[in-house]
Amino acid sequence: MNDTLHIPRMETIKKTAELFGLPVHFVRSKVSSGEVVAVRAGKRFLVNVDKFAEYLNSSTVQPSGAPEPNKTARLEPIGR
């Protein structure tokens, strides 16, 4: 049995934002909403950098005006 312990890389919100070139408020909002893995350490939150990278790589953005997946557009008859 392999008893190797993987210790995650944890960084502050500010340092995580710097590492990924993102605004601090973006990272903070993802932590506040629970979308990314983070723990509270005193007055600060520490973000699991590996999980944050996974989150960014798995998230998709829909272009504005595009229908959401699994939803069909409702067609209106012409002349109404």
ZATORKE-650088 format. One record per atom (N, C-alpha, C): x, y, z; residue in one letter; residue number from 1; atom name. Coordinates in pm, 1 decimal, always signed. Layout:
% ZATORKE-650088
u=X v=Y w=Z residuo=A num=NUM atomo=CA
...
% end
This chain:
% ZATORKE-650088
u=+84.8 v=-118.0 w=+0.0 residuo=M num=1 atomo=N
u=+0.0 v=+0.0 w=+0.0 residuo=M num=1 atomo=CA
u=+89.3 v=+124.2 w=+0.0 residuo=M num=1 atomo=C
u=+52.9 v=+221.5 w=-80.1 residuo=N num=2 atomo=N
u=+131.1 v=+343.8 w=-92.6 residuo=N num=2 atomo=CA
u=+79.0 v=+447.8 w=+6.5 residuo=N num=2 atomo=C
u=+162.2 v=+481.8 w=+105.1 residuo=D num=3 atomo=N
u=+121.0 v=+577.4 w=+208.1 residuo=D num=3 atomo=CA
u=+176.4 v=+716.7 w=+183.4 residuo=D num=3 atomo=C
u=+203.9 v=+751.6 w=+57.6 residuo=T num=4 atomo=N
u=+257.4 v=+882.3 w=+25.0 residuo=T num=4 atomo=CA
u=+149.2 v=+988.1 w=+44.3 residuo=T num=4 atomo=C
u=+182.9 v=+1088.6 w=+118.0 residuo=L num=5 atomo=N
u=+89.6 v=+1197.2 w=+145.4 residuo=L num=5 atomo=CA
u=+117.5 v=+1312.3 w=+50.1 residuo=L num=5 atomo=C
u=+14.7 v=+1356.8 w=-22.1 residuo=H num=6 atomo=N
u=+29.0 v=+1472.0 w=-111.4 residuo=H num=6 atomo=CA
u=-15.8 v=+1596.5 w=-35.9 residuo=H num=6 atomo=C
u=+79.1 v=+1685.9 w=-12.3 residuo=I num=7 atomo=N
u=+47.2 v=+1811.4 w=+55.8 residuo=I num=7 atomo=CA
u=+20.7 v=+1916.4 w=-51.1 residuo=I num=7 atomo=C
u=-101.9 v=+1971.7 w=-54.9 residuo=P num=8 atomo=N
u=-135.5 v=+2068.8 w=-159.8 residuo=P num=8 atomo=CA
u=-62.6 v=+2200.9 w=-140.9 residuo=P num=8 atomo=C
u=-40.9 v=+2268.8 w=-250.4 residuo=R num=9 atomo=N
u=+18.7 v=+2402.7 w=-245.6 residuo=R num=9 atomo=CA
u=-91.9 v=+2501.3 w=-212.2 residuo=R num=9 atomo=C
u=-75.6 v=+2572.1 w=-102.8 residuo=M num=10 atomo=N
u=-175.0 v=+2668.7 w=-57.5 residuo=M num=10 atomo=CA
u=-114.5 v=+2808.0 w=-62.7 residuo=M num=10 atomo=C
u=-190.6 v=+2902.4 w=-115.8 residuo=E num=11 atomo=N
u=-145.7 v=+3042.1 w=-126.1 residuo=E num=11 atomo=CA
u=-259.3 v=+3134.3 w=-84.5 residuo=E num=11 atomo=C
u=-224.0 v=+3255.7 w=-48.0 residuo=T num=12 atomo=N
u=-324.8 v=+3356.3 w=-16.1 residuo=T num=12 atomo=CA
u=-401.9 v=+3393.4 w=-142.8 residuo=T num=12 atomo=C
u=-512.6 v=+3459.1 w=-124.6 residuo=I num=13 atomo=N
u=-592.9 v=+3503.2 w=-239.3 residuo=I num=13 atomo=CA
u=-510.2 v=+3596.0 w=-327.5 residuo=I num=13 atomo=C
u=-438.5 v=+3689.1 w=-266.3 residuo=K num=14 atomo=N
u=-358.5 v=+3784.4 w=-342.9 residuo=K num=14 atomo=CA
u=-249.2 v=+3713.2 w=-423.1 residuo=K num=14 atomo=C
u=-178.4 v=+3619.9 w=-360.6 residuo=K num=15 atomo=N
u=-70.7 v=+3547.9 w=-428.9 residuo=K num=15 atomo=CA
u=-128.0 v=+3459.2 w=-540.2 residuo=K num=15 atomo=C
u=-242.1 v=+3396.9 w=-516.2 residuo=T num=16 atomo=N
u=-306.9 v=+3314.3 w=-619.1 residuo=T num=16 atomo=CA
u=-342.6 v=+3399.5 w=-739.6 residuo=T num=16 atomo=C
u=-397.3 v=+3517.2 w=-715.1 residuo=A num=17 atomo=N
u=-432.5 v=+3608.2 w=-824.9 residuo=A num=17 atomo=CA
u=-307.4 v=+3646.4 w=-904.2 residuo=A num=17 atomo=C
u=-197.4 v=+3674.9 w=-834.9 residuo=E num=18 atomo=N
u=-71.9 v=+3709.2 w=-902.8 residuo=E num=18 atomo=CA
u=-20.9 v=+3592.4 w=-987.6 residuo=E num=18 atomo=C
u=-25.7 v=+3471.4 w=-932.3 residuo=L num=19 atomo=N
u=+23.6 v=+3353.0 w=-1004.1 residuo=L num=19 atomo=CA
u=-49.4 v=+3331.0 w=-1136.3 residuo=L num=19 atomo=C
u=-180.0 v=+3356.3 w=-1136.4 residuo=F num=20 atomo=N
u=-260.7 v=+3329.7 w=-1254.9 residuo=F num=20 atomo=CA
u=-286.7 v=+3454.8 w=-1338.7 residuo=F num=20 atomo=C
u=-238.3 v=+3569.1 w=-1293.3 residuo=G num=21 atomo=N
u=-259.8 v=+3693.0 w=-1367.6 residuo=G num=21 atomo=CA
u=-405.4 v=+3735.8 w=-1369.3 residuo=G num=21 atomo=C
u=-473.0 v=+3715.5 w=-1256.7 residuo=L num=22 atomo=N
u=-615.5 v=+3748.0 w=-1245.5 residuo=L num=22 atomo=CA
u=-636.3 v=+3858.2 w=-1143.1 residuo=L num=22 atomo=C
u=-747.9 v=+3929.2 w=-1151.7 residuo=P num=23 atomo=N
u=-779.1 v=+4029.7 w=-1049.7 residuo=P num=23 atomo=CA
u=-806.8 v=+3962.9 w=-914.4 residuo=P num=23 atomo=C
u=-764.6 v=+4027.9 w=-808.3 residuo=V num=24 atomo=N
u=-785.4 v=+3974.6 w=-673.7 residuo=V num=24 atomo=CA
u=-934.3 v=+3954.8 w=-646.6 residuo=V num=24 atomo=C
u=-1017.2 v=+4047.9 w=-691.6 residuo=H num=25 atomo=N
u=-1162.0 v=+4037.3 w=-664.2 residuo=H num=25 atomo=CA
u=-1222.7 v=+3913.4 w=-730.1 residuo=H num=25 atomo=C
u=-1167.9 v=+3868.6 w=-843.2 residuo=F num=26 atomo=N
u=-1218.2 v=+3747.6 w=-909.2 residuo=F num=26 atomo=CA
u=-1191.4 v=+3625.4 w=-822.0 residuo=F num=26 atomo=C
u=-1068.2 v=+3612.0 w=-775.6 residuo=V num=27 atomo=N
u=-1032.0 v=+3497.9 w=-690.9 residuo=V num=27 atomo=CA
u=-1112.0 v=+3502.4 w=-561.0 residuo=V num=27 atomo=C
u=-1122.5 v=+3620.9 w=-501.3 residuo=R num=28 atomo=N
u=-1198.0 v=+3635.5 w=-376.6 residuo=R num=28 atomo=CA
u=-1344.5 v=+3595.3 w=-394.9 residuo=R num=28 atomo=C
u=-1405.0 v=+3632.3 w=-506.9 residuo=S num=29 atomo=N
u=-1545.6 v=+3596.9 w=-529.5 residuo=S num=29 atomo=CA
u=-1562.7 v=+3446.1 w=-546.1 residuo=S num=29 atomo=C
u=-1465.9 v=+3379.5 w=-608.3 residuo=K num=30 atomo=N
u=-1472.9 v=+3233.8 w=-624.5 residuo=K num=30 atomo=CA
u=-1456.3 v=+3163.8 w=-490.0 residuo=K num=30 atomo=C
u=-1371.8 v=+3217.9 w=-404.0 residuo=V num=31 atomo=N
u=-1354.5 v=+3162.6 w=-269.6 residuo=V num=31 atomo=CA
u=-1482.0 v=+3185.0 w=-188.3 residuo=V num=31 atomo=C
u=-1535.9 v=+3306.3 w=-192.4 residuo=S num=32 atomo=N
u=-1656.4 v=+3339.4 w=-115.0 residuo=S num=32 atomo=CA
u=-1776.4 v=+3255.4 w=-154.7 residuo=S num=32 atomo=C
u=-1788.0 v=+3224.7 w=-283.9 residuo=S num=33 atomo=N
u=-1901.8 v=+3146.3 w=-331.9 residuo=S num=33 atomo=CA
u=-1882.2 v=+2996.6 w=-311.4 residuo=S num=33 atomo=C
u=-1760.2 v=+2955.2 w=-273.2 residuo=G num=34 atomo=N
u=-1733.7 v=+2813.2 w=-252.3 residuo=G num=34 atomo=CA
u=-1703.4 v=+2738.0 w=-380.2 residuo=G num=34 atomo=C
u=-1681.7 v=+2810.3 w=-489.9 residuo=E num=35 atomo=N
u=-1654.2 v=+2745.7 w=-617.8 residuo=E num=35 atomo=CA
u=-1514.0 v=+2685.3 w=-624.1 residuo=E num=35 atomo=C
u=-1422.7 v=+2735.5 w=-542.4 residuo=V num=36 atomo=N
u=-1286.4 v=+2682.3 w=-539.3 residuo=V num=36 atomo=CA
u=-1252.3 v=+2638.5 w=-397.6 residuo=V num=36 atomo=C
u=-1155.9 v=+2547.9 w=-386.5 residuo=V num=37 atomo=N
u=-1116.5 v=+2493.0 w=-257.7 residuo=V num=37 atomo=CA
u=-1026.5 v=+2592.0 w=-185.2 residuo=V num=37 atomo=C
u=-1068.5 v=+2631.5 w=-65.6 residuo=A num=38 atomo=N
u=-990.4 v=+2723.3 w=+17.2 residuo=A num=38 atomo=CA
u=-1021.3 v=+2694.7 w=+163.5 residuo=A num=38 atomo=C
u=-926.9 v=+2729.5 w=+250.0 residuo=V num=39 atomo=N
u=-946.9 v=+2714.4 w=+394.5 residuo=V num=39 atomo=CA
u=-914.3 v=+2846.2 w=+462.0 residuo=V num=39 atomo=C
u=-978.0 v=+2867.4 w=+574.9 residuo=R num=40 atomo=N
u=-951.5 v=+2989.2 w=+651.7 residuo=R num=40 atomo=CA
u=-835.7 v=+2962.4 w=+746.3 residuo=R num=40 atomo=C
u=-737.9 v=+3052.1 w=+745.9 residuo=A num=41 atomo=N
u=-623.2 v=+3042.2 w=+835.2 residuo=A num=41 atomo=CA
u=-609.4 v=+3176.3 w=+906.0 residuo=A num=41 atomo=C
u=-668.8 v=+3186.2 w=+1023.6 residuo=G num=42 atomo=N
u=-671.2 v=+3313.7 w=+1095.2 residuo=G num=42 atomo=CA
u=-763.4 v=+3410.7 w=+1022.9 residuo=G num=42 atomo=C
u=-708.8 v=+3525.4 w=+984.5 residuo=K num=43 atomo=N
u=-787.8 v=+3625.5 w=+913.0 residuo=K num=43 atomo=CA
u=-782.9 v=+3606.3 w=+761.9 residuo=K num=43 atomo=C
u=-699.6 v=+3515.7 w=+714.5 residuo=R num=44 atomo=N
u=-680.4 v=+3497.3 w=+570.2 residuo=R num=44 atomo=CA
u=-742.6 v=+3368.6 w=+520.9 residuo=R num=44 atomo=C
u=-765.2 v=+3364.3 w=+391.1 residuo=F num=45 atomo=N
u=-803.9 v=+3241.7 w=+324.8 residuo=F num=45 atomo=CA
u=-684.8 v=+3192.6 w=+245.2 residuo=F num=45 atomo=C
u=-662.3 v=+3061.5 w=+248.2 residuo=L num=46 atomo=N
u=-558.3 v=+2999.9 w=+167.1 residuo=L num=46 atomo=CA
u=-625.9 v=+2916.4 w=+59.3 residuo=L num=46 atomo=C
u=-586.0 v=+2940.4 w=-63.8 residuo=V num=47 atomo=N
u=-645.9 v=+2875.1 w=-180.3 residuo=V num=47 atomo=CA
u=-559.2 v=+2756.8 w=-220.7 residuo=V num=47 atomo=C
u=-621.2 v=+2642.5 w=-248.5 residuo=N num=48 atomo=N
u=-550.5 v=+2526.8 w=-301.3 residuo=N num=48 atomo=CA
u=-520.6 v=+2558.0 w=-448.4 residuo=N num=48 atomo=C
u=-394.5 v=+2586.8 w=-477.2 residuo=V num=49 atomo=N
u=-354.7 v=+2633.9 w=-610.6 residuo=V num=49 atomo=CA
u=-381.1 v=+2527.9 w=-717.3 residuo=V num=49 atomo=C
u=-354.9 v=+2400.6 w=-686.6 residuo=D num=50 atomo=N
u=-377.9 v=+2293.4 w=-784.4 residuo=D num=50 atomo=CA
u=-526.2 v=+2282.4 w=-820.2 residuo=D num=50 atomo=C
u=-612.0 v=+2288.2 w=-719.1 residuo=K num=51 atomo=N
u=-757.0 v=+2279.6 w=-743.8 residuo=K num=51 atomo=CA
u=-807.1 v=+2403.9 w=-817.3 residuo=K num=51 atomo=C
u=-746.9 v=+2519.3 w=-787.8 residuo=F num=52 atomo=N
u=-785.5 v=+2641.7 w=-857.9 residuo=F num=52 atomo=CA
u=-752.1 v=+2630.4 w=-1006.6 residuo=F num=52 atomo=C
u=-635.5 v=+2575.2 w=-1037.8 residuo=A num=53 atomo=N
u=-597.0 v=+2554.9 w=-1177.6 residuo=A num=53 atomo=CA
u=-693.9 v=+2458.1 w=-1245.7 residuo=A num=53 atomo=C
u=-732.7 v=+2351.3 w=-1175.6 residuo=E num=54 atomo=N
u=-831.4 v=+2256.9 w=-1230.5 residuo=E num=54 atomo=CA
u=-963.5 v=+2328.2 w=-1258.0 residuo=E num=54 atomo=C
u=-1006.4 v=+2413.5 w=-1164.6 residuo=Y num=55 atomo=N
u=-1130.9 v=+2489.0 w=-1181.6 residuo=Y num=55 atomo=CA
u=-1124.1 v=+2575.1 w=-1308.0 residuo=Y num=55 atomo=C
u=-1013.1 v=+2646.9 w=-1324.9 residuo=L num=56 atomo=N
u=-999.3 v=+2734.0 w=-1442.1 residuo=L num=56 atomo=CA
u=-996.8 v=+2653.7 w=-1571.5 residuo=L num=56 atomo=C
u=-934.1 v=+2537.5 w=-1569.2 residuo=N num=57 atomo=N
u=-924.0 v=+2454.7 w=-1689.3 residuo=N num=57 atomo=CA
u=-1053.9 v=+2382.2 w=-1722.8 residuo=N num=57 atomo=C
u=-1143.7 v=+2368.7 w=-1626.4 residuo=S num=58 atomo=N
u=-1268.1 v=+2296.8 w=-1651.5 residuo=S num=58 atomo=CA
u=-1387.4 v=+2388.7 w=-1674.0 residuo=S num=58 atomo=C
u=-1373.0 v=+2516.2 w=-1643.8 residuo=S num=59 atomo=N
u=-1483.7 v=+2610.3 w=-1659.9 residuo=S num=59 atomo=CA
u=-1498.9 v=+2649.8 w=-1805.7 residuo=S num=59 atomo=C
u=-1622.3 v=+2667.4 w=-1847.6 residuo=T num=60 atomo=N
u=-1649.2 v=+2712.4 w=-1983.3 residuo=T num=60 atomo=CA
u=-1730.5 v=+2840.3 w=-1978.8 residuo=T num=60 atomo=C
u=-1711.5 v=+2921.5 w=-2079.1 residuo=V num=61 atomo=N
u=-1782.8 v=+3048.4 w=-2088.0 residuo=V num=61 atomo=CA
u=-1869.9 v=+3045.3 w=-2211.9 residuo=V num=61 atomo=C
u=-1995.4 v=+3079.2 w=-2194.8 residuo=Q num=62 atomo=N
u=-2088.1 v=+3087.0 w=-2306.4 residuo=Q num=62 atomo=CA
u=-2085.2 v=+3227.9 w=-2362.6 residuo=Q num=62 atomo=C
u=-2075.3 v=+3242.4 w=-2494.7 residuo=P num=63 atomo=N
u=-2080.7 v=+3376.8 w=-2552.1 residuo=P num=63 atomo=CA
u=-2215.1 v=+3441.6 w=-2519.4 residuo=P num=63 atomo=C
u=-2215.4 v=+3573.2 w=-2499.6 residuo=S num=64 atomo=N
u=-2340.7 v=+3641.0 w=-2466.5 residuo=S num=64 atomo=CA
u=-2437.7 v=+3627.7 w=-2583.1 residuo=S num=64 atomo=C
u=-2560.6 v=+3599.9 w=-2550.0 residuo=G num=65 atomo=N
u=-2663.6 v=+3584.5 w=-2651.8 residuo=G num=65 atomo=CA
u=-2678.2 v=+3442.1 w=-2701.7 residuo=G num=65 atomo=C
u=-2584.5 v=+3354.4 w=-2667.2 residuo=A num=66 atomo=N
u=-2593.7 v=+3214.6 w=-2710.6 residuo=A num=66 atomo=CA
u=-2690.4 v=+3140.6 w=-2619.6 residuo=A num=66 atomo=C
u=-2768.9 v=+3049.5 w=-2675.7 residuo=P num=67 atomo=N
u=-2861.1 v=+2973.9 w=-2590.8 residuo=P num=67 atomo=CA
u=-2782.6 v=+2881.1 w=-2498.1 residuo=P num=67 atomo=C
u=-2838.6 v=+2856.4 w=-2379.4 residuo=E num=68 atomo=N
u=-2774.2 v=+2767.2 w=-2284.5 residuo=E num=68 atomo=CA
u=-2784.2 v=+2625.0 w=-2337.0 residuo=E num=68 atomo=C
u=-2687.0 v=+2539.2 w=-2301.6 residuo=P num=69 atomo=N
u=-2693.0 v=+2400.6 w=-2346.5 residuo=P num=69 atomo=CA
u=-2820.4 v=+2333.1 w=-2298.3 residuo=P num=69 atomo=C
u=-2871.0 v=+2238.4 w=-2376.3 residuo=N num=70 atomo=N
u=-2991.6 v=+2161.6 w=-2344.6 residuo=N num=70 atomo=CA
u=-3118.2 v=+2246.1 w=-2339.6 residuo=N num=70 atomo=C
u=-3114.1 v=+2363.2 w=-2397.1 residuo=K num=71 atomo=N
u=-3234.1 v=+2446.5 w=-2404.7 residuo=K num=71 atomo=CA
u=-3258.3 v=+2480.1 w=-2550.8 residuo=K num=71 atomo=C
u=-3380.8 v=+2470.9 w=-2593.3 residuo=T num=72 atomo=N
u=-3412.7 v=+2502.9 w=-2731.3 residuo=T num=72 atomo=CA
u=-3475.0 v=+2641.8 w=-2738.8 residuo=T num=72 atomo=C
u=-3444.5 v=+2709.6 w=-2845.6 residuo=A num=73 atomo=N
u=-3501.7 v=+2842.2 w=-2865.6 residuo=A num=73 atomo=CA
u=-3647.6 v=+2825.2 w=-2908.2 residuo=A num=73 atomo=C
u=-3732.7 v=+2913.5 w=-2860.0 residuo=R num=74 atomo=N
u=-3873.4 v=+2908.7 w=-2896.8 residuo=R num=74 atomo=CA
u=-3893.0 v=+2996.4 w=-3020.7 residuo=R num=74 atomo=C
u=-3949.0 v=+2937.1 w=-3124.1 residuo=L num=75 atomo=N
u=-3971.3 v=+3009.9 w=-3247.8 residuo=L num=75 atomo=CA
u=-4108.7 v=+3073.0 w=-3245.9 residuo=L num=75 atomo=C
u=-4115.9 v=+3198.4 w=-3283.2 residuo=E num=76 atomo=N
u=-4240.7 v=+3271.4 w=-3289.8 residuo=E num=76 atomo=CA
u=-4289.4 v=+3275.3 w=-3436.2 residuo=E num=76 atomo=C
u=-4419.2 v=+3260.5 w=-3459.4 residuo=P num=77 atomo=N
u=-4471.2 v=+3270.4 w=-3596.5 residuo=P num=77 atomo=CA
u=-4447.2 v=+3409.6 w=-3653.6 residuo=P num=77 atomo=C
u=-4424.1 v=+3414.9 w=-3782.7 residuo=I num=78 atomo=N
u=-4402.3 v=+3543.1 w=-3851.7 residuo=I num=78 atomo=CA
u=-4535.6 v=+3615.7 w=-3860.6 residuo=I num=78 atomo=C
u=-4532.1 v=+3748.9 w=-3842.1 residuo=G num=79 atomo=N
u=-4652.8 v=+3829.4 w=-3854.3 residuo=G num=79 atomo=CA
u=-4721.3 v=+3858.0 w=-3722.1 residuo=G num=79 atomo=C
u=-4667.0 v=+3821.6 w=-3615.6 residuo=R num=80 atomo=N
u=-4728.6 v=+3851.3 w=-3487.0 residuo=R num=80 atomo=CA
u=-4662.7 v=+3965.9 w=-3421.2 residuo=R num=80 atomo=C
% end
